[in-house]
Amino acid sequence: MSRLPRRCCLAVRMRPPAGAWIAIAVAALAALSVPAHADRREPSAGGDPDGSAGGAGALPRGIDPPQLASPSAVVLDAVTGDELYARRADDVRPIASMTKIFVAIALRRHRVDLERWTEIDFDDARASAGGAHTLLLEGQTFRNRDLLYAMLLSSDNRVPSALARSVGLSNDELIAELGRVAADLGLTHTRFDDATGIRGNESTAREMALALREALRDRLLARIMTTRHAQVVSRSAAVTASYTSTVRPLWDPHYKILGGKTGHTDAAGYCLLISIDVAGRRLVISLLGGKTPGARFDDFARLVEWLDSTARPRTSALR
């Protein structure tokens, strides 16, 4: 058996001076007092009550994400699907008239004839009972293209039933179609009881973001949802209805908005679903459950400021 050189054996036998033991003990205690994970941040989870930056694909983390008033929120990259921010993003909540995002997708899948004229009838009025005031009078006929604008800009509740009839669907069949759209998109927490959003429908911030991403792949729907104002004239010219987008950031020239939809009922609170270009990156922001009309827009502004600041020194999202 080979033997260690004498200098190695001497090194093994050496003992540190008495004072060195104290230094070693102090260092060991200091190491134990620091958690192993203290220098890393975990990816965000849908249940994070405070909100956090996302994991893979997220923007730089030099600036902490903002505190939001909306109880549920998510920011997704519309191209890659990366999650950049989440706050209780998987909590199931009422979605109000953001339901109409699914209605628009379903109608386009059924190849709704945009140039066809459709009359507003009693069934449409009944389906919209309990909702906001409508400008579409019973007995008047409107072009389908204009009805899509009325539905997506100002959430006119008589449109879903009318356009469903135009493509050969009953109101109940349209509701079933909304469920199929959700299933096709892999949305497992999205449910529909009606086609207007007045009652019953629910989803999550994350799943609504995915729905808007799908809708904006349709150029017509994207064009409608970036329109600020539209006039809808009945075939007889007896009715001229003016619709203004409820997506307030569309009116701010500092933002490059790619489309969006608001929603509100007493149960749902004040909701905002919106897509924006931030430093050349197409993002989708979903905010559910706000307590006041302005809270969702304030949260949107805070998120965009944070996203823009973390994206520098690339071109700013704010023009």
C-alpha positions, -999 to 999 in steps of 0.1 A, spaced: 0 0 0 14 34 -10 20 59 18 11 96 18 41 120 16 52 132 50 40 168 44 4 156 38 4 135 69 16 165 89 -12 187 73 -38 162 84 -25 162 120 -24 200 122 -49 216 145 -61 252 141 -51 276 168 -76 279 197 -90 312 185 -97 298 150 -124 275 164 -145 305 174 -143 320 139 -154 287 124 -184 284 147 -195 320 139 -193 313 102 -213 281 105 -241 298 125 -243 327 99 -247 301 71 -275 284 89 -294 317 95 -298 324 57 -325 304 39 -312 284 9 -337 302 -14 -331 337 -1 -314 349 -33 -339 337 -58 -376 346 -66 -401 319 -75 -422 322 -106 -456 338 -100 -486 316 -90 -522 323 -98 -529 323 -61 -503 350 -52 -524 376 -33 -499 404 -39 -491 398 -75 -456 390 -88 -436 389 -120 -438 358 -141 -412 331 -147 -398 320 -181 -399 348 -206 -407 375 -181 -394 410 -184 -364 420 -163 -371 421 -125 -352 452 -116 -384 470 -106 -410 455 -84 -444 450 -100 -471 475 -89 -498 470 -63 -532 467 -80 -568 474 -68 -582 446 -91 -583 413 -71 -575 392 -101 -551 401 -129 -527 387 -154 -503 399 -181 -494 375 -209 -472 378 -240 -497 374 -268 -471 357 -291 -453 333 -268 -479 329 -241 -453 338 -214 -468 350 -181 -453 383 -171 -475 391 -141 -502 373 -121 -524 380 -91 -550 354 -83 -551 347 -120 -570 314 -116 -597 326 -93 -631 320 -109 -651 352 -112 -681 366 -131 -670 381 -164 -701 403 -173 -702 415 -209 -666 404 -217 -687 373 -226 -692 390 -260 -655 382 -269 -667 346 -271 -698 356 -290 -678 373 -316 -655 343 -321 -684 319 -323 -702 341 -349 -671 344 -371 -667 306 -369 -703 304 -383 -693 328 -411 -718 355 -402 -727 374 -434 -715 409 -426 -736 425 -454 -769 408 -444 -796 428 -427 -811 415 -394 -842 427 -377 -843 432 -339 -873 413 -325 -890 405 -293 -867 375 -286 -837 398 -287 -854 422 -263 -862 394 -239 -827 380 -240 -813 414 -230 -838 420 -202 -820 433 -171 -791 447 -190 -780 482 -199 -800 505 -221 -800 496 -258 -801 518 -289 -814 490 -311 -852 493 -313 -875 464 -319 -888 462 -355 -857 480 -369 -833 462 -393 -795 467 -391 -766 455 -411 -747 426 -394 -714 443 -396 -728 473 -377 -743 450 -351 -709 436 -344 -696 471 -338 -726 478 -315 -718 447 -295 -681 451 -291 -678 489 -287 -707 494 -262 -719 459 -253 -754 463 -268 -772 433 -253 -797 428 -281 -769 419 -306 -759 383 -295 -795 369 -300 -800 388 -332 -768 377 -348 -772 341 -336 -805 340 -355 -787 354 -386 -764 324 -386 -793 299 -379 -788 295 -342 -812 298 -313 -801 317 -282 -796 284 -264 -776 270 -293 -754 301 -292 -747 296 -255 -737 260 -263 -714 274 -290 -697 297 -265 -689 266 -244 -674 249 -275 -652 279 -282 -639 278 -246 -633 241 -248 -614 245 -281 -591 270 -264 -585 247 -234 -603 270 -210 -614 247 -182 -629 273 -158 -650 292 -182 -688 287 -180 -718 303 -197 -755 306 -187 -764 333 -213 -749 351 -243 -749 386 -229 -730 384 -197 -759 398 -177 -760 368 -155 -742 337 -146 -711 336 -168 -677 331 -152 -641 326 -160 -606 336 -148 -583 364 -155 -559 340 -173 -585 323 -194 -600 357 -204 -566 368 -216 -563 337 -237 -598 344 -252 -588 380 -262 -556 367 -277 -577 344 -299 -602 370 -309 -575 395 -320 -561 369 -344 -592 378 -365 -584 410 -383 -620 422 -384 -625 418 -347 -592 435 -340 -602 464 -362 -636 467 -344 -620 466 -310 -596 494 -319 -624 516 -331 -633 546 -309 -666 556 -323 -691 542 -348 -726 551 -361 -751 524 -368 -780 534 -391 -811 512 -396 -821 501 -430 -851 525 -430 -828 553 -417 -853 559 -390 -827 550 -363 -792 563 -361 -773 549 -331 -739 563 -320 -716 539 -301 -685 549 -283 -659 524 -271 -658 519 -234 -621 510 -235 -608 543 -222 -571 538 -230 -581 538 -267 -585 575 -264 -550 581 -250 -525 587 -278 -496 576 -255 -508 540 -258 -506 516 -288 -538 497 -281 -544 465 -301 -580 458 -289 -600 453 -258 -634 450 -240 -648 461 -207 -674 445 -185 -695 453 -155 -723 439 -134 -728 442 -97 -715 406 -93 -685 410 -116 -674 444 -106 -655 465 -131 -634 445 -155 -610 453 -183 -595 430 -210 -570 448 -233 -541 442 -256 -512 467 -259 -479 469 -277 -452 476 -251 -417 482 -266 -426 461 -296 -440 433 -275 -477 424 -279 -492 419 -245 -526 410 -231 -538 424 -198 -568 410 -179 -582 427 -148 -613 414 -130 -633 425 -101 -625 461 -97 -646 480 -71 -649 514 -90 -652 523 -126 -617 539 -127 -598 513 -108 -593 490 -138 -579 518 -159 -556 530 -130 -544 494 -127 -538 492 -164 -518 524 -163 -496 511 -134 -490 479 -152 -480 496 -185 -457 520 -167 -440 490 -150 -438 469 -182 -424 499 -201 -398 507 -175 -386 471 -173 -383 470 -211 -359 499 -214 -335 507 -230 -355 494 -260 -380 518 -277 -405 530 -251 -441 519 -253 -452 554 -245 -452 575 -276 
